[in-house]
Amino acid sequence: MGVQIEPSWKAQLQSEFEKDYFVALTHFVKKEYQTTTCYPKGRDIFAAFDHCPFYGTKVVIIGQDPYHGPNQANGLCFSVKDGIPHPPSLVNIFKEIKVDVGTPYPTSGNLERWASQGVLLLNATLTVRAHQAGSHQNKGWERFTDAVIQTVSNNLQGVVFLLWGGFAKKKAALINTSKHYILTSGHPSPLSANRGLWFGNGHFGKTNELLGQMGKSLITW
């Protein structure tokens, strides 16, 4: 399959693109984009990879679905385009960062600035129909993104995985903990955060502490 994706990732994932499930997934996604409104824009489906080359990956954050409202999704989990109001989960992420590491609450919710520093912002499902959360689940994306997680685990060293909420925590089974670090907490959604499962997790400071111990550059959150 001629997938348009950052070259270092293409080299790692090429065998995945040739598998029958991915061919079927590609046909499904193309038809959906031709017949309904879907997000993110086609050119942004693999944006998480395009902004964070494989060998520069230091941190992985796992989300579930792209945002399904107009002009929100930009291909990076939890991220929105410049000028778009911040969704509730992103608001809570920024609040925790301010308390944890002192970074002021930002104007833009576009997290490309994290990706360019080595943070892979990976949704388990990379596309969605407008206004229909979960509409592209169980079509093959999860198999593909599980393969991405395993590829990072197998071929890189010392990556910090941030697993927020029950869905993301299940991905721990794909990660070699003798080579990598896993930090878990509740999800930043209001439902979880208001039950005391998100705020105070300190993941952003802890991540930089681990990166520093490995001699890697820190993330400017």
N, C-alpha and C positions, 0 to 999 in steps of 0.2 A: 504493500500500500504506500502511496506517495504522501505520507503525512508531513505537513509543514511544522517542524518543531526544531528547536535549537540543536545544532549539530552534535554536541557532546551527548545530549540525551538521545538523539536519533541513533547514535552508534550503540548506546547501551540497550535501547528498547527495540531495535529493528526486528528481532525475531518475534517479538510480541505483535508487531504490526502485521506480520504474515499469517498469524493464526486465524482459524476459521471464525472464532467468536469475535475477533476485532474487525474482520471483514464484514460480518453481519451487523456489528455495532455501527460501523461507518455508513452502511446503507440506511440503517434506521435513522441515524442523526441527519444525514443528508435529506431524507424524505421529510423529517420533522421540520427542518429549517425551510424547506420549500413550501410546505403546506400550512404551517402555523408560525406564530411568533415565538421565538426561543431566545434564551440568553445563555451565556454572553454572546456578543457578536462572533460570527464564525472565525474571524482572525484572532480572537482572544481566547478561544477554547483551550489552547496550550500555553497561554501567557505565563502561567506559574513557572513553566520550564524555560520559556524564552528569557525571562528576567533573572533566572538563577541557574547558571550553567552547572552541569553535573558535578564537576570536580571542585566547584566553589561552594557546594552545599555544606553548611555547618549546622543548620537547625531545620527541623521539619515540623510544621504545624498542620494538623489534619482537621479539615472541616467535612461537612456532609454534602450539601447541595449548594449550587450557586443561588444568589438572590434572584427572586423571580419577578421583581417589580421593574418598571421601565428605567433604563439608564443606570441601574445599580451595579450589576455584575461586571467585573473587568477581568475575570479569569483567575483571580487569586482569592483564596478563601478568606472570609471576613472583610475583604477589601471592597471599597466602592470607588467609583470614578471621582475625580476632582469636582467639587461644587455640589455633590450629592449629600443630602442629610445623612448623618451616621445612624445606621440601624442599631437597635438596642444592645445587641451583643458587642458590637464594635465600641459603643459608648462605654460599656463596662470594661472592655479590654483597656481602653485609654485611661479610664479612672484608676485601674489597678497599676498601670505603668507609672502614672503620676505619683502614687503613694509609694510604689516599690523602688523606683530608680530616680524619681524626681523630674522626669521629662514632662514639660508642660503639655496640657491637653491641646492637640493639634487642630488646625483649621481643616485640613484635608484628611479624608478617610482613605486615601489611596495608599496602599501599602507596598507599592512598587519600590519605595525607598528601603523597605526591609529586604525585599527579594534581591535587590542589587547588592546587598551585603552578605548574601548567602542563606537567606531564609526561604525555604521552599514552602509556599502556601498552597497546600494540596487539598482540594475537595475530592471526596471519594467518588462523586458523580460530577462530571465536568460540564454537563449541559442540563437545561430544564425548560419546560414550556412556561410561557408567561402566565403568572398568577396561579400556577399549579405546582406547588411544592412536591418534590419527590416523583414528578411525572416521568423522569428518565432513569429512575432507579431500576435495578435488576434487568438491565438491557446489555450489560457487559462492561460498563465503566468501572464497577467495583473490582472486577477481576483484573482490569488493566491497572488501576491505581494500587491494588494490592501488590502487583508485580513491580510497580515503581518502588514501593516501600521495601520490598525484598531486595531489589537491585541496589538501593542505597545501603541497606544493611549488609549485603554480601560484599560490596565493592568499595565502600568507603570506611573510614575509621573515625571514631570519636564524634559522631553526630548526636546532637541533642534533640530528642523527639518530645514534643509537647502534646500530650493526649488529654483533651478536655471533654469530659462527659462520657457517658456509657458507650456510645457508638465508637468514638475514637479510641477508648481504652482497649477495645477488642483487638485493635491493630497491634497491640503489644506482642501478640503471638507470632508476628512476622519479623520481629526485631531481635537481633543477636545482642543480648545484654552484656556479653563479655567484651564486646567491641564498642558499644554505644551506651548512651544515657537516656533514661525515660523519666520524665516528670509528668505526674497525673494530677488532675483536680476535677472539680465539677465544671460544667459548661458555663461560659460567660453570659448565656441567655438570662433574662430577668427571672424566669422561673427557678433556675438553679442558683443564681447569684443571691436572690432574695431569701433563699433558704440557708445562706451561709456557706455555700459550697464552692464559691469562686473567689470572692475578695479575700486578700491576705495570702494567696498561694505563693507569692513571691517568685513566680517562675521567670520573670525577666531578669531580675538580679541574679538568681541562681544559674540561669543559662550563661550569663556573662562570666560568672565565677568559674563555671566548668570550662568555658572556652579559654579563659585566661590560664587556668591550670594546664591546659594542653598547648599553650603557646599560640593560640589562634587569636585573631583580631576580634574585638568585642563588637556587639551589635549596638548601634545607636538607635534605641527604641523611640 
